[in-house]
């Protein structure tokens, strides 16, 4: 896994932790989870593009 893809994966995992903590502390917010899903899809896309 190249450095940029690895960094993106780390950001995605950190984003998941932050989104979960935000939901637990302040209640659910659809935008937070929507942005995390977009980040996850971008990460998956980067990982897939590197393999092709």
Backbone as XML, in Angstrom:
<?xml version="1.0"?>
<chain id="A" units="angstrom">
  <residue number="1" name="UNK">
    <atom name="N" x="0.858" y="-1.181" z="0.000"/>
    <atom name="CA" x="0.000" y="0.000" z="0.000"/>
    <atom name="C" x="0.902" y="1.241" z="0.000"/>
  </residue>
  <residue number="2" name="UNK">
    <atom name="N" x="0.797" y="2.063" z="-1.034"/>
    <atom name="CA" x="1.626" y="3.279" z="-1.099"/>
    <atom name="C" x="1.332" y="4.248" z="0.050"/>
  </residue>
  <residue number="3" name="UNK">
    <atom name="N" x="2.235" y="5.187" z="0.254"/>
    <atom name="CA" x="2.121" y="6.103" z="1.382"/>
    <atom name="C" x="0.855" y="6.937" z="1.387"/>
  </residue>
  <residue number="4" name="UNK">
    <atom name="N" x="0.446" y="7.447" z="0.229"/>
    <atom name="CA" x="-0.748" y="8.296" z="0.200"/>
    <atom name="C" x="-2.016" y="7.499" z="0.509"/>
  </residue>
  <residue number="5" name="UNK">
    <atom name="N" x="-2.079" y="6.279" z="0.027"/>
    <atom name="CA" x="-3.247" y="5.440" z="0.312"/>
    <atom name="C" x="-3.272" y="5.043" z="1.781"/>
  </residue>
  <residue number="6" name="UNK">
    <atom name="N" x="-2.097" y="4.750" z="2.326"/>
    <atom name="CA" x="-2.017" y="4.399" z="3.747"/>
    <atom name="C" x="-2.433" y="5.584" z="4.617"/>
  </residue>
  <residue number="7" name="UNK">
    <atom name="N" x="-1.994" y="6.781" z="4.255"/>
    <atom name="CA" x="-2.375" y="7.977" z="5.007"/>
    <atom name="C" x="-3.880" y="8.211" z="4.931"/>
  </residue>
  <residue number="8" name="UNK">
    <atom name="N" x="-4.450" y="7.977" z="3.763"/>
    <atom name="CA" x="-5.897" y="8.126" z="3.598"/>
    <atom name="C" x="-6.645" y="7.101" z="4.458"/>
  </residue>
  <residue number="9" name="UNK">
    <atom name="N" x="-6.132" y="5.879" z="4.535"/>
    <atom name="CA" x="-6.762" y="4.857" z="5.365"/>
    <atom name="C" x="-6.695" y="5.235" z="6.843"/>
  </residue>
  <residue number="10" name="UNK">
    <atom name="N" x="-5.565" y="5.789" z="7.264"/>
    <atom name="CA" x="-5.431" y="6.231" z="8.659"/>
    <atom name="C" x="-6.416" y="7.356" z="8.950"/>
  </residue>
  <residue number="11" name="UNK">
    <atom name="N" x="-6.557" y="8.292" z="8.020"/>
    <atom name="CA" x="-7.519" y="9.388" z="8.196"/>
    <atom name="C" x="-8.946" y="8.862" z="8.259"/>
  </residue>
  <residue number="12" name="UNK">
    <atom name="N" x="-9.238" y="7.838" z="7.477"/>
    <atom name="CA" x="-10.580" y="7.261" z="7.486"/>
    <atom name="C" x="-10.876" y="6.602" z="8.834"/>
  </residue>
  <residue number="13" name="UNK">
    <atom name="N" x="-9.920" y="5.868" z="9.356"/>
    <atom name="CA" x="-10.117" y="5.217" z="10.661"/>
    <atom name="C" x="-10.248" y="6.274" z="11.757"/>
  </residue>
  <residue number="14" name="UNK">
    <atom name="N" x="-9.411" y="7.293" z="11.709"/>
    <atom name="CA" x="-9.507" y="8.383" z="12.697"/>
    <atom name="C" x="-10.847" y="9.102" z="12.570"/>
  </residue>
  <residue number="15" name="UNK">
    <atom name="N" x="-11.306" y="9.288" z="11.349"/>
    <atom name="CA" x="-12.621" y="9.902" z="11.119"/>
    <atom name="C" x="-13.743" y="9.068" z="11.706"/>
  </residue>
  <residue number="16" name="UNK">
    <atom name="N" x="-13.618" y="7.752" z="11.609"/>
    <atom name="CA" x="-14.625" y="6.878" z="12.202"/>
    <atom name="C" x="-14.653" y="7.032" z="13.718"/>
  </residue>
  <residue number="17" name="UNK">
    <atom name="N" x="-13.485" y="7.113" z="14.326"/>
    <atom name="CA" x="-13.414" y="7.296" z="15.778"/>
    <atom name="C" x="-14.037" y="8.629" z="16.181"/>
  </residue>
  <residue number="18" name="UNK">
    <atom name="N" x="-13.717" y="9.679" z="15.438"/>
    <atom name="CA" x="-14.261" y="11.004" z="15.750"/>
    <atom name="C" x="-15.777" y="11.031" z="15.549"/>
  </residue>
  <residue number="19" name="UNK">
    <atom name="N" x="-16.260" y="10.441" z="14.465"/>
    <atom name="CA" x="-17.702" y="10.418" z="14.210"/>
    <atom name="C" x="-18.444" y="9.638" z="15.291"/>
  </residue>
  <residue number="20" name="UNK">
    <atom name="N" x="-17.859" y="8.534" z="15.716"/>
    <atom name="CA" x="-18.487" y="7.737" z="16.777"/>
    <atom name="C" x="-18.494" y="8.510" z="18.095"/>
  </residue>
  <residue number="21" name="UNK">
    <atom name="N" x="-17.378" y="9.153" z="18.428"/>
    <atom name="CA" x="-17.301" y="9.932" z="19.668"/>
    <atom name="C" x="-18.290" y="11.091" z="19.628"/>
  </residue>
  <residue number="22" name="UNK">
    <atom name="N" x="-18.404" y="11.752" z="18.485"/>
    <atom name="CA" x="-19.346" y="12.864" z="18.339"/>
    <atom name="C" x="-20.778" y="12.372" z="18.540"/>
  </residue>
  <residue number="23" name="UNK">
    <atom name="N" x="-21.099" y="11.230" z="17.943"/>
    <atom name="CA" x="-22.457" y="10.686" z="18.068"/>
    <atom name="C" x="-22.759" y="10.312" z="19.509"/>
  </residue>
  <residue number="24" name="UNK">
    <atom name="N" x="-21.796" y="9.719" z="20.194"/>
    <atom name="CA" x="-22.012" y="9.327" z="21.593"/>
    <atom name="C" x="-22.156" y="10.553" z="22.478"/>
  </residue>
  <residue number="25" name="UNK">
    <atom name="N" x="-21.322" y="11.560" z="22.261"/>
    <atom name="CA" x="-21.299" y="12.730" z="23.136"/>
    <atom name="C" x="-22.450" y="13.690" z="22.863"/>
  </residue>
  <residue number="26" name="UNK">
    <atom name="N" x="-22.742" y="13.950" z="21.589"/>
    <atom name="CA" x="-23.696" y="15.008" z="21.252"/>
    <atom name="C" x="-24.940" y="14.520" z="20.517"/>
  </residue>
  <residue number="27" name="UNK">
    <atom name="N" x="-25.004" y="13.250" z="20.228"/>
    <atom name="CA" x="-26.154" y="12.728" z="19.491"/>
    <atom name="C" x="-25.831" y="12.620" z="18.006"/>
  </residue>
  <residue number="28" name="UNK">
    <atom name="N" x="-26.659" y="11.884" z="17.313"/>
    <atom name="CA" x="-26.413" y="11.611" z="15.905"/>
    <atom name="C" x="-26.542" y="12.847" z="15.034"/>
  </residue>
  <residue number="29" name="UNK">
    <atom name="N" x="-25.718" y="12.905" z="14.021"/>
    <atom name="CA" x="-25.771" y="13.969" z="13.038"/>
    <atom name="C" x="-25.533" y="13.322" z="11.679"/>
  </residue>
  <residue number="30" name="UNK">
    <atom name="N" x="-26.509" y="13.409" z="10.809"/>
    <atom name="CA" x="-26.419" y="12.759" z="9.510"/>
    <atom name="C" x="-25.266" y="13.246" z="8.656"/>
  </residue>
  <residue number="31" name="UNK">
    <atom name="N" x="-24.921" y="14.530" z="8.757"/>
    <atom name="CA" x="-23.826" y="15.084" z="7.957"/>
    <atom name="C" x="-22.484" y="14.487" z="8.349"/>
  </residue>
  <residue number="32" name="UNK">
    <atom name="N" x="-22.292" y="14.245" z="9.628"/>
    <atom name="CA" x="-21.024" y="13.659" z="10.081"/>
    <atom name="C" x="-20.842" y="12.289" z="9.453"/>
  </residue>
  <residue number="33" name="UNK">
    <atom name="N" x="-21.890" y="11.480" z="9.499"/>
    <atom name="CA" x="-21.796" y="10.136" z="8.939"/>
    <atom name="C" x="-21.742" y="10.164" z="7.420"/>
  </residue>
  <residue number="34" name="UNK">
    <atom name="N" x="-22.435" y="11.097" z="6.792"/>
    <atom name="CA" x="-22.371" y="11.236" z="5.337"/>
    <atom name="C" x="-20.940" y="11.560" z="4.899"/>
  </residue>
  <residue number="35" name="UNK">
    <atom name="N" x="-20.303" y="12.505" z="5.587"/>
    <atom name="CA" x="-18.925" y="12.865" z="5.250"/>
    <atom name="C" x="-17.969" y="11.705" z="5.491"/>
  </residue>
  <residue number="36" name="UNK">
    <atom name="N" x="-18.215" y="10.916" z="6.539"/>
    <atom name="CA" x="-17.350" y="9.775" z="6.776"/>
    <atom name="C" x="-17.524" y="8.729" z="5.674"/>
  </residue>
  <residue number="37" name="UNK">
    <atom name="N" x="-18.736" y="8.505" z="5.227"/>
    <atom name="CA" x="-18.971" y="7.544" z="4.142"/>
    <atom name="C" x="-18.276" y="8.014" z="2.866"/>
  </residue>
  <residue number="38" name="UNK">
    <atom name="N" x="-18.351" y="9.311" z="2.568"/>
    <atom name="CA" x="-17.655" y="9.842" z="1.392"/>
    <atom name="C" x="-16.151" y="9.615" z="1.529"/>
  </residue>
  <residue number="39" name="UNK">
    <atom name="N" x="-15.595" y="9.886" z="2.694"/>
    <atom name="CA" x="-14.170" y="9.658" z="2.932"/>
    <atom name="C" x="-13.814" y="8.185" z="2.756"/>
  </residue>
  <residue number="40" name="UNK">
    <atom name="N" x="-14.646" y="7.296" z="3.279"/>
    <atom name="CA" x="-14.396" y="5.860" z="3.143"/>
    <atom name="C" x="-14.450" y="5.429" z="1.677"/>
  </residue>
  <residue number="41" name="UNK">
    <atom name="N" x="-15.410" y="5.953" z="0.927"/>
    <atom name="CA" x="-15.504" y="5.605" z="-0.489"/>
    <atom name="C" x="-14.295" y="6.118" z="-1.266"/>
  </residue>
  <residue number="42" name="UNK">
    <atom name="N" x="-13.824" y="7.308" z="-0.940"/>
    <atom name="CA" x="-12.624" y="7.821" z="-1.587"/>
    <atom name="C" x="-11.398" y="6.948" z="-1.271"/>
  </residue>
  <residue number="43" name="UNK">
    <atom name="N" x="-11.315" y="6.500" z="-0.044"/>
    <atom name="CA" x="-10.205" y="5.632" z="0.354"/>
    <atom name="C" x="-10.260" y="4.310" z="-0.399"/>
  </residue>
  <residue number="44" name="UNK">
    <atom name="N" x="-11.442" y="3.730" z="-0.480"/>
    <atom name="CA" x="-11.595" y="2.472" z="-1.218"/>
    <atom name="C" x="-11.259" y="2.683" z="-2.696"/>
  </residue>
  <residue number="45" name="UNK">
    <atom name="N" x="-11.695" y="3.812" z="-3.246"/>
    <atom name="CA" x="-11.373" y="4.108" z="-4.627"/>
    <atom name="C" x="-9.879" y="4.253" z="-4.872"/>
  </residue>
  <residue number="46" name="UNK">
    <atom name="N" x="-9.194" y="4.918" z="-3.959"/>
    <atom name="CA" x="-7.733" y="5.068" z="-4.086"/>
    <atom name="C" x="-7.040" y="3.712" z="-3.996"/>
  </residue>
  <residue number="47" name="UNK">
    <atom name="N" x="-7.466" y="2.883" z="-3.063"/>
    <atom name="CA" x="-6.845" y="1.568" z="-2.905"/>
    <atom name="C" x="-7.099" y="0.696" z="-4.141"/>
  </residue>
  <residue number="48" name="UNK">
    <atom name="N" x="-8.292" y="0.801" z="-4.695"/>
    <atom name="CA" x="-8.624" y="0.004" z="-5.879"/>
    <atom name="C" x="-7.854" y="0.506" z="-7.104"/>
  </residue>
  <residue number="49" name="UNK">
    <atom name="N" x="-7.727" y="1.804" z="-7.249"/>
    <atom name="CA" x="-7.022" y="2.372" z="-8.400"/>
    <atom name="C" x="-5.541" y="1.995" z="-8.371"/>
  </residue>
  <residue number="50" name="UNK">
    <atom name="N" x="-4.965" y="1.879" z="-7.209"/>
    <atom name="CA" x="-3.543" y="1.534" z="-7.095"/>
    <atom name="C" x="-3.289" y="0.083" z="-7.496"/>
  </residue>
  <residue number="51" name="UNK">
    <atom name="N" x="-4.302" y="-0.778" z="-7.332"/>
    <atom name="CA" x="-4.133" y="-2.197" z="-7.627"/>
    <atom name="C" x="-4.288" y="-2.505" z="-9.107"/>
  </residue>
  <residue number="52" name="UNK">
    <atom name="N" x="-4.964" y="-1.629" z="-9.837"/>
    <atom name="CA" x="-5.232" y="-1.893" z="-11.265"/>
    <atom name="C" x="-4.029" y="-1.567" z="-12.091"/>
  </residue>
</chain>
